[in-house]
Amino acid sequence: MQRQALVIGNWKMNGSQPLVASMAAALAAQPELLKQVTVVVCPPAVLLTSWCQATSALAVAAGVQDINEHADGAHTGEHSLQLVAEAGAEYVLVGHSERRQWYADSAARVAAKVQQVMAYTEQPVKLVLCVGESAEQRAQQQTMTVIEAQLSSALAALTSAQLSRLVIAYEPVWAIGTGLTAEPAQAQQVHAFIRNWLTNKWGVSGAAVQILYGGSVKADNATALFAEVDIDGGLIGGASLQVEEFLAICAAAQARSR
Ligand code: PEP
């Protein structure tokens, strides 16, 4: 089954107006690439409008790194799905390990955020659900148990009609921002497990869900990772802040599309 290659940059709490301008200009010079690879950038929310303006003529999407689990109300400093969607976000990361570790994103909160995204039907915003095991959990051979628990709790209420709005990102916690990358075969093993889980639950529509790998993806390891049958692209942190590096990773995903 052919799934469109997808590369998402997660700028985390980094970036600037000059980076918005230089990344948008570099992508504008790659029309062929943008036909074959869906490219999304998730800048900090305050740069979202600038990103959307800079890329308005391009086939490039905007995303955000998180949303609040409530639709509105007294939640100082937070952003609802509706606010970010109206500002131009077409993708929303939910359950990133940094939020699970440091910002109290429990399994229940992640599930509530999933519901916020899916309940919003004004625009078809896509959910990128991040899952992944810690180094300790891998050492104790709990990887698949952890991934299954994260999928089951986050997606318990998902219907098959909502699957076209779902993307999964497998991000081993030990590989995020550490320079350690899962070996392609090691990542593929978990991606195949996720693909089977989705297929068992939803059949062919489950099998069609894009599954991204994230964790220290760089230009020099992207091709080997994206060559794996169940790796449909990448969620890129640090390397998405470097224009040439990010473009080279997108080009590696383009090779997958051919
Ligand atoms: C991430 O934060 O989603 C990520 C994959 O980061 P990095 O590429 O820097 O490991």
Boltz pocket constraint, residues with backbone or C-beta under 6 A from the ligand:
constraints:
  - pocket:
      binder: B
      contacts: [[A, 10], [A, 171], [A, 175], [A, 176], [A, 177], [A, 178], [A, 179], [A, 214], [A, 215], [A, 216], [A, 217], [A, 235], [A, 236], [A, 237], [A, 238], [A, 239]]
      max_distance: 6.0
